[in-house]
Amino acid sequence: MKISLSREVERLIAERVKSGRYQSADEVVREGLELLREREKETPLSRSNGAGNLAAAFGDIAQGVSSTDWETVPQDLSKNLDHYLYGGPKNS
């Protein structure tokens, strides 16, 4: 397998080897891949992999919005979305 790495990634790998913690670039890459594997086991459905976790993603986003910001959201937003987004006429 042949891969291309950015200069920044190459520099990072070289620094890790130079530190003495790792014996080779291969060892650094294997460690990184192992950490990735462990992280994916902990969160098998990430937000980026489809609609299965869409509701949870929206829930996480909503929790990050302050109550004062929620108060500024129009009560008729879903009914008049075109009005608020594009300036179309309001539905009654």
JOQUIMO-V149732 format. One record per pair of residues at least 4 apart in sequence whose C-alpha atoms are under 6 Angstrom apart, sorted by the first residue. I is the first residue (numbers start at 1). J is the second residue. Records with the same first field share a line. If there is no record, write none. Layout:
BEGIN
I->J, J
END
This chain:
BEGIN
17->22, 23, 24
40->44
76->80
77->81
80->90, 91
81->85
82->86, 88
83->87, 88, 89, 90
END
